[in-house]
Amino acid sequence: MNDTEGNKHDASNQLSKSPTGILGFDEITNGGLPQGRPTLVCGSAGSGKTLFAMEFLVRGAIEYNEPGVFISFEETEEELKQNVSSLGFHLEDLVARQKLFMDYVSIEPSDIEETGEFDLDGLFIRIGDAIDTVGAKRVVLDTLEALFAGLPNPTILRAEIRRLFRYLKSKGVTAVVTAEQGKGSLTHHGFEEYVSDCVVQLDNRVHEQTAIRRLRVVKYRGSRHGTNEYPFLIEQDGISVLPITSMGLDYEAPSEQIPSGVPRLDAMLGGGFYRGGSVLVSGTAGTGKTSIAAHFADVTCRRGERCLYFAFEESRKQIMRNMRSIGVDLAQWEQKGLLRFHNVRPSAYVLEMHLVMMHKLIKEFRPGVVVIDPISNLLTIGNPPEVKSVLTRLIDFMKMDGITALFASLLAGDRIDDTAIGVSSLMDTWIMLRDIETNGERNRGLYILKSRGTVHSNQVREFLLTSSGIELLDVYTGADGVMTGALRAAQEAKEMAQALEREQEVQRMQRELARERKALEAKISLLRSEFEGREDSLKRAIAQAESREDALAKGRMEIARLRKADEPTPPTQEL
Amino acid sequence: MCDPSEYFILRLYVAGHTAKAMAAIANLNTICEEQLKGRYEIEVIDLLEDPKLAREDQIVALPTLVRKLPLPLRKIIGDLSDTERVLIGLNLLPRPRA
């Protein structure tokens, strides 16, 4: 919408569109058919032209309050009513309410003689009268070939058909004109040359014994439109076209995280899955993919959101029974209308038809979460690039609608196979379930291979299925790799013994330290008491020596007094 | 070939006074006067006045001459300028073998 081409058009020459109400078609044409202009719908016999045209009128009358006129050249009113009643279209009622006017134009070539110049004013008058009768905004002419079969002089007819398109335009009606596919051209009589506004091609091919219907917008003047071939389905309530790539990569990226249903897994994912994200759960057979899917469905419904579960492998009843055994009661959600299963064998449709079917159901049910279990089964009906292309389209479409999708994928062997690699780039979160087989025991391991935009655990968890659901346990990761189950328990016991041993060692060393300290302290006190003993005797000796010196001094003074010395002379003067 | 005494009821459908319409009326009058004098009836219907009548006789091309009687019903389209083909259409001349 933002390209210059589009803007230029929007600004100067706004092209009004008439929504067809046909599921998916209005998306690929950005709004429907060009309003007030004729559109050519071409295709081979049985490609769904009449139905497309009729649905355009019926939806217009019911949903957009635009009365319509159906000019049929091939089928009578009765035939038409019968043919489309199986699609839930009740034409009788619309006719009675003046919402629809049907006119069967019969041309019997056997009773017509051409005698000179003629024109198709008779037809024009009938169309004009029909339009005026119900105030029609939409007109269908089905199919123009009948004019060539019934009337002579193709030269006149060509000129008249050219005039017919101009006439329809002048009436301001949005018209659908159907025509047979030609060999090497869009239509047998080259009508595409007369219709400059919009040409739609329908196709019905048989591929490996399965019919595949496709639709292509060949041209659409003044409007952007998808140019791919879009697969479509004709089902009990009309046509549904699958818009494939019109969405691109400009979808929202919500930051809300929603729970996976397994609290420990949420913790590993840093809060859960991102809303609108796509989650791949891959694993070998019996690793618990469906169990994870069931938990996710359960927690979604518990929140009051709807979940659509596509089961390609197991029946709905089988899944519900199995999940009951691990404490997940899905039946209650189904009863409340929050959970819907869609059981279908992959081989029931070709790949693209599955996509159309899924697209249609999602549109109808408007779920918050979609589970596809498993996508690997789709590989049985398509090669990896095809599956990837189909899934890309599906994921894009779901992202646009903010739907969180969980895809289960069965791995054939231990290695991450090509399918997973092929589609993994489309996935925001990839959870891997592995069998860990050691010492005669098989255990399950879970790890997160990638999770865009979340801080996630890189650790492997042991994955247990208990009667109350999934439990995730820490696993022992050592030099010998991941250990689970009994082996993990044994390893844990071993570790505990080792830890005890280490603790005892520490205690022993602490005791030794205390003992050594004690011994040292004893030595110190012994030395101190020895020293104290020595100190005593030395002090005594010093005291004795001093008292002896005193006595000597006293002796010398006595001698001096006896020698009549007046004064004692200091000893230095004696020298 | 039909019985020369049979009575013809003819209805000519036109839309307004176009050149083709006027030519058709003139051509029809001439042919009838020459071939069916006294045993024909012509009704000219202008669909612009009553468009619903177009459905009744399954009219697509104009002008269309409908031979109501004698049965079977026949339709002759165009401005009736090709007299021979008009006579064949009215079953007054045998259809040439192809």
Interface residues (C-beta under 8 A of the other chain):
Chain A: D103 V105 S106 I107 E108 D111 I112 E113 E114 T115 G116 E117 F118 D119 L120 D121 G122 L123 I125 R126 G128 D129 L147 G150 L151
Chain B: Y13 A15 K20 A23 A24 N27 L47 L48 P51 K52 A54 R55 Q58 I59 V60 A61 L62 P63 T64 L65 P72 L73 R74 K75 I76 I77 G78 D79 L80 S81 D82 R85 V86 I88 G89
